[in-house]
Amino acid sequence: MAAPKAVTSRVRAVRSTSKRADKSSAASSQNFMERLPSEVLIKILSYLDASALFTISHVNKLFYQFASDNALWNKIYIAKFSKNKKAKHASCLDEPLRKMGTVEVRDRPAGYWKWRCFRAARGTNKWQKHLGLISCHTGLPSRTEQVLRNLHVTWELEVSVKSGHESTHELSCSQFCETAVTLWWSVGDCLPSYQQISTLQLHGVRRIALNCPGLKKPGWRSLMTKLDMQTLTKSTQVIGQDRLVELKLLQPGIIIGVWRDQCSVAFIMFTLHFHRLVERSVEGSSVCPYVEPTVKPPFDDIDPEYGLHGYQLHIVLHDTVCKIMSGSFSQLFCRRTQICDGLIQLTAINRTDLSQHTRLSGNITLPWRCETLQGAVQNCCIMSLTLLDEFKNPFWCVSSPVSMTLEKAPVSYDYDGLVLSNTIHVRAVEGPYGW
């Protein structure tokens, strides 16, 4: 009887040894690439093109580090863009590529030549020429939507909670209007509760075309805005509600729909004005937004005692489905006495002049949707304002959900406590910007 026991014990020992061998072999195969010397791994990655190199950088932190190596991207930069005389000349302005040694390449900050490649690639697209003519009413390019679609631009929302966990959500739906685009995210239980959100980050993402149809396309991320919820919560306003959701306005252009009597988020909505929207969506980096160049305004020889003159305002009322109305108001001005504390007062519609008023037909509602439900908040819509200066350049641009109230007097639009049908207050010290 001793022999069978010995055989059984041997069999068990062999099985347990084989299981450990299987686990160790799986672990070793899983970490095989990570155990390679850095020189070997860099050599392997050197055979990849820019698209594959960018894709593999999304595998893990180690591959991101090696796939951003300056030597790899410097080689790609020389191969692709040194043939272009302009690009070659531009590169020779700071450091001649032919004389550049390995030490000088590696002295650059991590990812420098990767950034140079993307900047050069975006420069060769010449998408600025496809924006079209500037509208005389809005001062904006006429083909902003088409350029965004041709560049395969989308937007992603990164949500961080107080515990430190971060999650990235792809766009659920978008709706373009005359001067703005409305974006919203509704991913069911994936969104944390309203009180737990610490920061919101909006990124514009330009997808990169790959030859692998089944592979999720990576993209160049451009930070557009970063919101600290703890700061914004103190000034949050409720601009409307229906029997299901309550709309909380965080700041102009950004609302969160919260299920009534609950803390869970139904959807998050951003409204982005078209002013430099393409640049803000593709020209920034993952940690730094696009910085608008400073343009010195032309000299105005009009007597400064007269005040400001020749301004033009374009107003569009729309919802998440269609446009409600639009109108332009020209030759707006303010006297010098109406400039105070960096604010100017421009009167677009006089409350007492009924000929300047436009009646709105139908019910004003703001439709919303999530994964399983949809509804509409009464007396809410989205207002997009584009103010042009005396030289017909965008001076102040904003798009935001607004709450409207019906008065005994003809129609007035109430935006954040300011009666826009009477006056519009903007900061004269701030240059053109958009939300």
DOFIMAR-818544 format. One record per residue (C-alpha): x, y, z; residue number from 0. Coordinates in nm, 3 decimals, always signed. Layout:
N
+---------+---------+---------+------+
!    east !   north !      up ! paro !
+---------+---------+---------+------+
!       X !       Y !       Z !  NUM !
...
+---------+---------+---------+------+
***
This chain:
435
+---------+---------+---------+------+
!    east !   north !      up ! paro !
+---------+---------+---------+------+
!  +0.000 !  +0.000 !  +0.000 !    0 !
!  +0.295 !  +0.230 !  +0.037 !    1 !
!  +0.371 !  +0.235 !  -0.333 !    2 !
!  +0.031 !  +0.377 !  -0.448 !    3 !
!  +0.059 !  +0.654 !  -0.186 !    4 !
!  +0.404 !  +0.741 !  -0.312 !    5 !
!  +0.279 !  +0.746 !  -0.669 !    6 !
!  -0.015 !  +0.969 !  -0.571 !    7 !
!  +0.206 !  +1.210 !  -0.388 !    8 !
!  +0.438 !  +1.224 !  -0.687 !    9 !
!  +0.145 !  +1.293 !  -0.921 !   10 !
!  +0.022 !  +1.574 !  -0.696 !   11 !
!  +0.373 !  +1.716 !  -0.678 !   12 !
!  +0.405 !  +1.705 !  -1.056 !   13 !
!  +0.063 !  +1.873 !  -1.098 !   14 !
!  +0.141 !  +2.148 !  -0.851 !   15 !
!  +0.483 !  +2.200 !  -1.011 !   16 !
!  +0.327 !  +2.220 !  -1.357 !   17 !
!  +0.067 !  +2.472 !  -1.233 !   18 !
!  +0.339 !  +2.689 !  -1.086 !   19 !
!  +0.534 !  +2.656 !  -1.410 !   20 !
!  +0.226 !  +2.760 !  -1.607 !   21 !
!  +0.171 !  +3.064 !  -1.384 !   22 !
!  +0.537 !  +3.162 !  -1.397 !   23 !
!  +0.547 !  +3.117 !  -1.773 !   24 !
!  +0.235 !  +3.331 !  -1.814 !   25 !
!  +0.378 !  +3.598 !  -1.590 !   26 !
!  +0.710 !  +3.583 !  -1.766 !   27 !
!  +0.546 !  +3.611 !  -2.108 !   28 !
!  +0.328 !  +3.896 !  -1.981 !   29 !
!  +0.629 !  +4.090 !  -1.852 !   30 !
!  +0.865 !  +3.984 !  -2.129 !   31 !
!  +0.868 !  +4.322 !  -2.302 !   32 !
!  +0.906 !  +4.506 !  -1.973 !   33 !
!  +1.211 !  +4.295 !  -1.884 !   34 !
!  +1.392 !  +4.383 !  -2.206 !   35 !
!  +1.681 !  +4.628 !  -2.180 !   36 !
!  +1.583 !  +4.979 !  -2.279 !   37 !
!  +1.827 !  +4.977 !  -2.571 !   38 !
!  +1.662 !  +4.667 !  -2.719 !   39 !
!  +1.312 !  +4.807 !  -2.669 !   40 !
!  +1.408 !  +5.138 !  -2.833 !   41 !
!  +1.557 !  +4.942 !  -3.124 !   42 !
!  +1.230 !  +4.751 !  -3.171 !   43 !
!  +1.023 !  +5.069 !  -3.157 !   44 !
!  +1.250 !  +5.238 !  -3.412 !   45 !
!  +1.097 !  +5.019 !  -3.685 !   46 !
!  +0.747 !  +5.165 !  -3.624 !   47 !
!  +0.600 !  +5.460 !  -3.811 !   48 !
!  +0.449 !  +5.764 !  -3.638 !   49 !
!  +0.096 !  +5.623 !  -3.631 !   50 !
!  +0.197 !  +5.289 !  -3.479 !   51 !
!  +0.437 !  +5.456 !  -3.238 !   52 !
!  +0.162 !  +5.687 !  -3.114 !   53 !
!  -0.076 !  +5.392 !  -3.079 !   54 !
!  +0.160 !  +5.175 !  -2.875 !   55 !
!  +0.217 !  +5.464 !  -2.635 !   56 !
!  -0.137 !  +5.403 !  -2.504 !   57 !
!  -0.058 !  +5.049 !  -2.380 !   58 !
!  +0.088 !  +5.143 !  -2.041 !   59 !
!  +0.314 !  +5.397 !  -1.873 !   60 !
!  +0.633 !  +5.214 !  -1.970 !   61 !
!  +0.545 !  +5.209 !  -2.339 !   62 !
!  +0.434 !  +5.571 !  -2.320 !   63 !
!  +0.775 !  +5.665 !  -2.183 !   64 !
!  +0.974 !  +5.476 !  -2.446 !   65 !
!  +0.738 !  +5.562 !  -2.734 !   66 !
!  +0.793 !  +5.933 !  -2.658 !   67 !
!  +1.170 !  +5.903 !  -2.686 !   68 !
!  +1.319 !  +6.210 !  -2.853 !   69 !
!  +1.559 !  +6.008 !  -3.069 !   70 !
!  +1.272 !  +5.812 !  -3.227 !   71 !
!  +1.062 !  +6.118 !  -3.304 !   72 !
!  +1.361 !  +6.320 !  -3.421 !   73 !
!  +1.426 !  +6.052 !  -3.682 !   74 !
!  +1.062 !  +6.068 !  -3.794 !   75 !
!  +1.072 !  +6.447 !  -3.803 !   76 !
!  +1.379 !  +6.449 !  -4.029 !   77 !
!  +1.235 !  +6.180 !  -4.259 !   78 !
!  +0.897 !  +6.348 !  -4.304 !   79 !
!  +0.950 !  +6.720 !  -4.278 !   80 !
!  +1.312 !  +6.791 !  -4.380 !   81 !
!  +1.204 !  +6.741 !  -4.743 !   82 !
!  +0.983 !  +7.044 !  -4.706 !   83 !
!  +1.206 !  +7.349 !  -4.759 !   84 !
!  +1.000 !  +7.564 !  -4.527 !   85 !
!  +1.002 !  +7.306 !  -4.250 !   86 !
!  +1.373 !  +7.243 !  -4.301 !   87 !
!  +1.445 !  +7.615 !  -4.291 !   88 !
!  +1.233 !  +7.657 !  -3.977 !   89 !
!  +1.414 !  +7.371 !  -3.806 !   90 !
!  +1.752 !  +7.522 !  -3.896 !   91 !
!  +1.662 !  +7.843 !  -3.719 !   92 !
!  +1.708 !  +7.693 !  -3.373 !   93 !
!  +1.939 !  +7.390 !  -3.430 !   94 !
!  +2.071 !  +7.248 !  -3.757 !   95 !
!  +1.944 !  +6.892 !  -3.777 !   96 !
!  +2.249 !  +6.766 !  -3.965 !   97 !
!  +2.484 !  +6.877 !  -3.689 !   98 !
!  +2.261 !  +6.766 !  -3.408 !   99 !
!  +2.412 !  +6.485 !  -3.203 !  100 !
!  +2.245 !  +6.225 !  -2.985 !  101 !
!  +2.331 !  +6.415 !  -2.670 !  102 !
!  +2.165 !  +6.731 !  -2.800 !  103 !
!  +1.853 !  +6.537 !  -2.900 !  104 !
!  +1.819 !  +6.383 !  -2.556 !  105 !
!  +1.880 !  +6.717 !  -2.385 !  106 !
!  +1.540 !  +6.829 !  -2.508 !  107 !
!  +1.245 !  +6.783 !  -2.268 !  108 !
!  +1.068 !  +6.447 !  -2.289 !  109 !
!  +0.828 !  +6.440 !  -2.582 !  110 !
!  +0.971 !  +6.754 !  -2.746 !  111 !
!  +1.024 !  +6.602 !  -3.092 !  112 !
!  +0.694 !  +6.418 !  -3.070 !  113 !
!  +0.530 !  +6.755 !  -3.015 !  114 !
!  +0.729 !  +6.902 !  -3.307 !  115 !
!  +0.605 !  +6.624 !  -3.537 !  116 !
!  +0.243 !  +6.686 !  -3.448 !  117 !
!  +0.283 !  +7.061 !  -3.482 !  118 !
!  +0.443 !  +7.017 !  -3.824 !  119 !
!  +0.173 !  +6.769 !  -3.931 !  120 !
!  -0.102 !  +7.008 !  -3.829 !  121 !
!  +0.073 !  +7.288 !  -4.012 !  122 !
!  +0.077 !  +7.093 !  -4.339 !  123 !
!  -0.299 !  +7.042 !  -4.331 !  124 !
!  -0.369 !  +7.408 !  -4.410 !  125 !
!  -0.715 !  +7.375 !  -4.259 !  126 !
!  -0.724 !  +7.749 !  -4.204 !  127 !
!  -0.788 !  +7.797 !  -4.576 !  128 !
!  -1.098 !  +7.579 !  -4.556 !  129 !
!  -1.273 !  +7.779 !  -4.285 !  130 !
!  -1.439 !  +7.986 !  -4.554 !  131 !
!  -1.535 !  +8.350 !  -4.574 !  132 !
!  -1.600 !  +8.558 !  -4.266 !  133 !
!  -1.969 !  +8.631 !  -4.211 !  134 !
!  -2.051 !  +9.001 !  -4.203 !  135 !
!  -2.314 !  +8.936 !  -3.932 !  136 !
!  -2.120 !  +8.712 !  -3.692 !  137 !
!  -1.758 !  +8.787 !  -3.775 !  138 !
!  -1.697 !  +8.409 !  -3.771 !  139 !
!  -1.578 !  +8.169 !  -4.045 !  140 !
!  -1.867 !  +8.017 !  -4.238 !  141 !
!  -1.737 !  +7.657 !  -4.249 !  142 !
!  -1.635 !  +7.586 !  -3.889 !  143 !
!  -1.854 !  +7.277 !  -3.863 !  144 !
!  -1.724 !  +7.128 !  -4.189 !  145 !
!  -1.359 !  +7.181 !  -4.089 !  146 !
!  -1.416 !  +7.015 !  -3.750 !  147 !
!  -1.573 !  +6.714 !  -3.919 !  148 !
!  -1.301 !  +6.692 !  -4.185 !  149 !
!  -1.033 !  +6.696 !  -3.915 !  150 !
!  -1.214 !  +6.413 !  -3.729 !  151 !
!  -1.242 !  +6.628 !  -3.417 !  152 !
!  -1.442 !  +6.504 !  -3.122 !  153 !
!  -1.451 !  +6.594 !  -2.754 !  154 !
!  -1.388 !  +6.390 !  -2.439 !  155 !
!  -1.481 !  +6.462 !  -2.079 !  156 !
!  -1.249 !  +6.363 !  -1.796 !  157 !
!  -1.419 !  +6.338 !  -1.457 !  158 !
!  -1.224 !  +6.323 !  -1.129 !  159 !
!  -1.382 !  +6.242 !  -0.795 !  160 !
!  -1.270 !  +6.339 !  -0.447 !  161 !
!  -1.123 !  +5.992 !  -0.385 !  162 !
!  -0.874 !  +6.054 !  -0.666 !  163 !
!  -1.029 !  +5.820 !  -0.925 !  164 !
!  -1.039 !  +5.952 !  -1.282 !  165 !
!  -1.254 !  +5.840 !  -1.573 !  166 !
!  -1.269 !  +5.952 !  -1.936 !  167 !
!  -1.602 !  +5.956 !  -2.121 !  168 !
!  -1.654 !  +5.973 !  -2.494 !  169 !
!  -1.908 !  +6.213 !  -2.640 !  170 !
!  -2.267 !  +6.086 !  -2.636 !  171 !
!  -2.415 !  +6.335 !  -2.882 !  172 !
!  -2.354 !  +6.676 !  -3.040 !  173 !
!  -2.567 !  +6.937 !  -3.212 !  174 !
!  -2.431 !  +7.220 !  -3.427 !  175 !
!  -2.613 !  +7.550 !  -3.457 !  176 !
!  -2.540 !  +7.881 !  -3.631 !  177 !
!  -2.263 !  +8.002 !  -3.396 !  178 !
!  -2.220 !  +7.724 !  -3.138 !  179 !
!  -2.214 !  +7.349 !  -3.082 !  180 !
!  -2.384 !  +7.171 !  -2.793 !  181 !
!  -2.217 !  +6.861 !  -2.647 !  182 !
!  -2.352 !  +6.627 !  -2.385 !  183 !
!  -2.248 !  +6.316 !  -2.202 !  184 !
!  -2.494 !  +6.067 !  -2.052 !  185 !
!  -2.333 !  +5.737 !  -1.959 !  186 !
!  -2.575 !  +5.605 !  -1.698 !  187 !
!  -2.416 !  +5.472 !  -1.380 !  188 !
!  -2.066 !  +5.556 !  -1.504 !  189 !
!  -2.105 !  +5.919 !  -1.395 !  190 !
!  -2.036 !  +5.975 !  -1.023 !  191 !
!  -2.274 !  +6.157 !  -0.792 !  192 !
!  -2.284 !  +6.534 !  -0.812 !  193 !
!  -2.130 !  +6.588 !  -0.468 !  194 !
!  -1.839 !  +6.352 !  -0.539 !  195 !
!  -1.710 !  +6.529 !  -0.851 !  196 !
!  -1.394 !  +6.727 !  -0.782 !  197 !
!  -1.284 !  +6.841 !  -1.131 !  198 !
!  -1.412 !  +6.836 !  -1.488 !  199 !
!  -1.175 !  +6.857 !  -1.785 !  200 !
!  -1.289 !  +6.904 !  -2.143 !  201 !
!  -1.048 !  +6.790 !  -2.415 !  202 !
!  -1.071 !  +6.835 !  -2.788 !  203 !
!  -0.948 !  +6.518 !  -2.961 !  204 !
!  -0.833 !  +6.493 !  -3.319 !  205 !
!  -0.855 !  +6.129 !  -3.421 !  206 !
!  -0.563 !  +5.978 !  -3.611 !  207 !
!  -0.642 !  +5.754 !  -3.908 !  208 !
!  -0.495 !  +5.404 !  -3.876 !  209 !
!  -0.492 !  +5.102 !  -4.102 !  210 !
!  -0.646 !  +4.880 !  -3.833 !  211 !
!  -1.028 !  +4.904 !  -3.859 !  212 !
!  -1.093 !  +4.712 !  -3.537 !  213 !
!  -0.858 !  +4.923 !  -3.327 !  214 !
!  -0.984 !  +5.225 !  -3.136 !  215 !
!  -0.830 !  +5.529 !  -3.299 !  216 !
!  -0.606 !  +5.733 !  -3.067 !  217 !
!  -0.594 !  +6.107 !  -3.099 !  218 !
!  -0.412 !  +6.427 !  -3.013 !  219 !
!  -0.573 !  +6.577 !  -2.701 !  220 !
!  -0.611 !  +6.950 !  -2.650 !  221 !
!  -0.717 !  +7.075 !  -2.307 !  222 !
!  -1.001 !  +7.326 !  -2.346 !  223 !
!  -1.116 !  +7.389 !  -1.991 !  224 !
!  -1.057 !  +7.258 !  -1.640 !  225 !
!  -1.318 !  +7.323 !  -1.371 !  226 !
!  -1.273 !  +7.303 !  -0.997 !  227 !
!  -1.614 !  +7.186 !  -0.875 !  228 !
!  -1.550 !  +7.282 !  -0.513 !  229 !
!  -1.513 !  +7.645 !  -0.621 !  230 !
!  -1.801 !  +7.645 !  -0.869 !  231 !
!  -2.050 !  +7.474 !  -0.638 !  232 !
!  -2.069 !  +7.787 !  -0.422 !  233 !
!  -2.205 !  +7.994 !  -0.714 !  234 !
!  -2.409 !  +7.725 !  -0.892 !  235 !
!  -2.755 !  +7.837 !  -1.007 !  236 !
!  -3.063 !  +7.628 !  -1.085 !  237 !
!  -3.193 !  +7.766 !  -1.415 !  238 !
!  -3.476 !  +7.520 !  -1.476 !  239 !
!  -3.632 !  +7.184 !  -1.398 !  240 !
!  -3.898 !  +6.942 !  -1.505 !  241 !
!  -4.047 !  +6.644 !  -1.327 !  242 !
!  -3.732 !  +6.437 !  -1.382 !  243 !
!  -3.420 !  +6.656 !  -1.380 !  244 !
!  -3.288 !  +6.981 !  -1.240 !  245 !
!  -3.049 !  +7.196 !  -1.445 !  246 !
!  -2.753 !  +7.337 !  -1.251 !  247 !
!  -2.557 !  +7.613 !  -1.427 !  248 !
!  -2.191 !  +7.584 !  -1.321 !  249 !
!  -2.070 !  +7.875 !  -1.533 !  250 !
!  -2.174 !  +8.016 !  -1.871 !  251 !
!  -2.194 !  +7.729 !  -2.117 !  252 !
!  -2.179 !  +7.439 !  -1.871 !  253 !
!  -2.475 !  +7.271 !  -1.700 !  254 !
!  -2.521 !  +6.946 !  -1.511 !  255 !
!  -2.855 !  +6.770 !  -1.516 !  256 !
!  -2.921 !  +6.608 !  -1.179 !  257 !
!  -3.206 !  +6.368 !  -1.112 !  258 !
!  -3.456 !  +6.543 !  -0.889 !  259 !
!  -3.451 !  +6.441 !  -0.520 !  260 !
!  -3.130 !  +6.248 !  -0.588 !  261 !
!  -2.756 !  +6.314 !  -0.606 !  262 !
!  -2.686 !  +6.118 !  -0.922 !  263 !
!  -2.600 !  +6.293 !  -1.249 !  264 !
!  -2.827 !  +6.240 !  -1.549 !  265 !
!  -2.609 !  +6.423 !  -1.804 !  266 !
!  -2.342 !  +6.690 !  -1.845 !  267 !
!  -2.382 !  +6.950 !  -2.119 !  268 !
!  -2.126 !  +7.193 !  -2.269 !  269 !
!  -2.208 !  +7.469 !  -2.518 !  270 !
!  -1.904 !  +7.592 !  -2.713 !  271 !
!  -1.902 !  +7.911 !  -2.915 !  272 !
!  -1.752 !  +7.891 !  -3.266 !  273 !
!  -1.501 !  +8.170 !  -3.199 !  274 !
!  -1.160 !  +8.000 !  -3.251 !  275 !
!  -1.322 !  +7.666 !  -3.172 !  276 !
!  -1.102 !  +7.475 !  -3.420 !  277 !
!  -0.786 !  +7.620 !  -3.269 !  278 !
!  -0.900 !  +7.549 !  -2.913 !  279 !
!  -0.992 !  +7.192 !  -3.008 !  280 !
!  -0.668 !  +7.093 !  -3.183 !  281 !
!  -0.392 !  +7.346 !  -3.108 !  282 !
!  -0.351 !  +7.295 !  -2.733 !  283 !
!  -0.177 !  +7.014 !  -2.546 !  284 !
!  -0.311 !  +6.757 !  -2.300 !  285 !
!  -0.215 !  +6.978 !  -2.004 !  286 !
!  -0.220 !  +7.331 !  -2.148 !  287 !
!  -0.500 !  +7.499 !  -2.347 !  288 !
!  -0.457 !  +7.690 !  -2.669 !  289 !
!  -0.336 !  +8.046 !  -2.609 !  290 !
!  -0.492 !  +8.299 !  -2.840 !  291 !
!  -0.236 !  +8.530 !  -3.002 !  292 !
!  -0.245 !  +8.891 !  -2.892 !  293 !
!  -0.354 !  +9.117 !  -3.175 !  294 !
!  -0.292 !  +9.488 !  -3.143 !  295 !
!  -0.609 !  +9.671 !  -3.248 !  296 !
!  -0.584 !  +9.929 !  -3.526 !  297 !
!  -0.546 ! +10.292 !  -3.427 !  298 !
!  -0.878 ! +10.475 !  -3.385 !  299 !
!  -0.849 ! +10.845 !  -3.442 !  300 !
!  -1.201 ! +10.924 !  -3.321 !  301 !
!  -1.218 ! +11.161 !  -3.027 !  302 !
!  -1.191 ! +10.939 !  -2.714 !  303 !
!  -1.433 ! +11.168 !  -2.535 !  304 !
!  -1.706 ! +11.031 !  -2.761 !  305 !
!  -1.675 ! +10.683 !  -2.611 !  306 !
!  -1.702 ! +10.355 !  -2.801 !  307 !
!  -1.896 ! +10.329 !  -3.126 !  308 !
!  -1.959 ! +10.105 !  -3.425 !  309 !
!  -2.012 !  +9.782 !  -3.226 !  310 !
!  -2.236 !  +9.506 !  -3.361 !  311 !
!  -2.420 !  +9.233 !  -3.173 !  312 !
!  -2.548 !  +8.905 !  -3.316 !  313 !
!  -2.790 !  +8.702 !  -3.101 !  314 !
!  -2.897 !  +8.343 !  -3.170 !  315 !
!  -3.157 !  +8.160 !  -2.961 !  316 !
!  -3.151 !  +7.784 !  -3.010 !  317 !
!  -3.202 !  +7.462 !  -2.820 !  318 !
!  -3.040 !  +7.120 !  -2.845 !  319 !
!  -3.237 !  +7.042 !  -3.162 !  320 !
!  -3.288 !  +7.352 !  -3.377 !  321 !
!  -3.258 !  +7.730 !  -3.404 !  322 !
!  -3.539 !  +7.940 !  -3.258 !  323 !
!  -3.445 !  +8.285 !  -3.388 !  324 !
!  -3.147 !  +8.506 !  -3.471 !  325 !
!  -3.092 !  +8.876 !  -3.520 !  326 !
!  -2.818 !  +9.137 !  -3.560 !  327 !
!  -2.797 !  +9.483 !  -3.405 !  328 !
!  -2.552 !  +9.729 !  -3.560 !  329 !
!  -2.409 ! +10.067 !  -3.473 !  330 !
!  -2.411 ! +10.007 !  -3.099 !  331 !
!  -2.228 ! +10.268 !  -2.895 !  332 !
!  -2.176 ! +10.393 !  -2.544 !  333 !
!  -2.075 ! +10.732 !  -2.412 !  334 !
!  -1.762 ! +10.786 !  -2.212 !  335 !
!  -1.969 ! +10.831 !  -1.896 !  336 !
!  -2.108 ! +10.478 !  -1.946 !  337 !
!  -1.762 ! +10.319 !  -1.909 !  338 !
!  -1.705 ! +10.230 !  -1.545 !  339 !
!  -1.480 !  +9.977 !  -1.367 !  340 !
!  -1.373 !  +9.819 !  -1.696 !  341 !
!  -1.735 !  +9.761 !  -1.803 !  342 !
!  -1.913 !  +9.913 !  -2.099 !  343 !
!  -2.288 !  +9.940 !  -2.151 !  344 !
!  -2.429 !  +9.875 !  -2.497 !  345 !
!  -2.804 !  +9.909 !  -2.559 !  346 !
!  -2.925 !  +9.666 !  -2.824 !  347 !
!  -3.302 !  +9.675 !  -2.769 !  348 !
!  -3.493 !  +9.955 !  -2.606 !  349 !
!  -3.770 !  +9.831 !  -2.382 !  350 !
!  -3.993 ! +10.124 !  -2.471 !  351 !
!  -3.943 ! +10.092 !  -2.848 !  352 !
!  -4.182 !  +9.816 !  -2.952 !  353 !
!  -4.056 !  +9.820 !  -3.311 !  354 !
!  -3.726 !  +9.666 !  -3.193 !  355 !
!  -3.896 !  +9.366 !  -3.030 !  356 !
!  -3.940 !  +9.028 !  -3.197 !  357 !
!  -4.213 !  +8.796 !  -3.078 !  358 !
!  -4.123 !  +8.430 !  -3.028 !  359 !
!  -4.372 !  +8.175 !  -3.151 !  360 !
!  -4.432 !  +7.844 !  -2.977 !  361 !
!  -4.309 !  +7.714 !  -2.643 !  362 !
!  -3.949 !  +7.778 !  -2.542 !  363 !
!  -3.803 !  +7.450 !  -2.414 !  364 !
!  -3.461 !  +7.294 !  -2.372 !  365 !
!  -3.478 !  +6.927 !  -2.480 !  366 !
!  -3.243 !  +6.685 !  -2.304 !  367 !
!  -3.172 !  +6.316 !  -2.326 !  368 !
!  -2.983 !  +6.041 !  -2.147 !  369 !
!  -2.935 !  +5.673 !  -2.223 !  370 !
!  -3.291 !  +5.566 !  -2.147 !  371 !
!  -3.499 !  +5.881 !  -2.090 !  372 !
!  -3.560 !  +6.217 !  -2.249 !  373 !
!  -3.748 !  +6.531 !  -2.160 !  374 !
!  -3.767 !  +6.909 !  -2.202 !  375 !
!  -3.730 !  +7.193 !  -1.953 !  376 !
!  -3.979 !  +7.473 !  -2.007 !  377 !
!  -3.873 !  +7.838 !  -2.049 !  378 !
!  -3.508 !  +7.746 !  -2.109 !  379 !
!  -3.297 !  +7.765 !  -2.423 !  380 !
!  -2.941 !  +7.841 !  -2.532 !  381 !
!  -2.835 !  +8.195 !  -2.613 !  382 !
!  -2.525 !  +8.262 !  -2.824 !  383 !
!  -2.392 !  +8.617 !  -2.827 !  384 !
!  -2.124 !  +8.748 !  -3.064 !  385 !
!  -2.015 !  +9.107 !  -3.013 !  386 !
!  -1.801 !  +9.265 !  -3.285 !  387 !
!  -1.591 !  +9.575 !  -3.231 !  388 !
!  -1.576 !  +9.876 !  -3.463 !  389 !
!  -1.334 !  +9.685 !  -3.688 !  390 !
!  -1.577 !  +9.388 !  -3.723 !  391 !
!  -1.359 !  +9.155 !  -3.517 !  392 !
!  -1.502 !  +8.932 !  -3.240 !  393 !
!  -1.467 !  +9.121 !  -2.914 !  394 !
!  -1.681 !  +8.917 !  -2.676 !  395 !
!  -1.836 !  +8.574 !  -2.745 !  396 !
!  -2.041 !  +8.349 !  -2.519 !  397 !
!  -2.288 !  +8.062 !  -2.555 !  398 !
!  -2.484 !  +7.945 !  -2.255 !  399 !
!  -2.815 !  +7.793 !  -2.147 !  400 !
!  -3.043 !  +8.067 !  -2.017 !  401 !
!  -3.371 !  +8.093 !  -1.830 !  402 !
!  -3.645 !  +8.306 !  -1.986 !  403 !
!  -3.937 !  +8.475 !  -1.811 !  404 !
!  -4.254 !  +8.613 !  -1.963 !  405 !
!  -4.336 !  +8.970 !  -1.863 !  406 !
!  -4.632 !  +9.193 !  -1.925 !  407 !
!  -4.403 !  +9.410 !  -2.136 !  408 !
!  -4.288 !  +9.268 !  -2.471 !  409 !
!  -4.038 !  +8.985 !  -2.475 !  410 !
!  -3.724 !  +9.018 !  -2.265 !  411 !
!  -3.439 !  +8.770 !  -2.224 !  412 !
!  -3.307 !  +8.720 !  -1.875 !  413 !
!  -2.948 !  +8.598 !  -1.855 !  414 !
!  -2.783 !  +8.558 !  -1.517 !  415 !
!  -2.969 !  +8.852 !  -1.369 !  416 !
!  -2.897 !  +9.089 !  -1.660 !  417 !
!  -3.187 !  +9.197 !  -1.880 !  418 !
!  -3.031 !  +9.152 !  -2.221 !  419 !
!  -3.321 !  +9.311 !  -2.407 !  420 !
!  -3.227 !  +9.637 !  -2.239 !  421 !
!  -2.851 !  +9.633 !  -2.190 !  422 !
!  -2.551 !  +9.409 !  -2.232 !  423 !
!  -2.257 !  +9.451 !  -1.995 !  424 !
!  -1.913 !  +9.334 !  -2.111 !  425 !
!  -1.564 !  +9.395 !  -1.981 !  426 !
!  -1.379 !  +9.641 !  -2.197 !  427 !
!  -1.045 !  +9.536 !  -2.050 !  428 !
!  -1.079 !  +9.178 !  -2.178 !  429 !
!  -1.007 !  +9.083 !  -2.534 !  430 !
!  -1.212 !  +8.843 !  -2.750 !  431 !
!  -1.279 !  +8.507 !  -2.596 !  432 !
!  -1.533 !  +8.227 !  -2.617 !  433 !
!  -1.674 !  +7.958 !  -2.391 !  434 !
+---------+---------+---------+------+
***
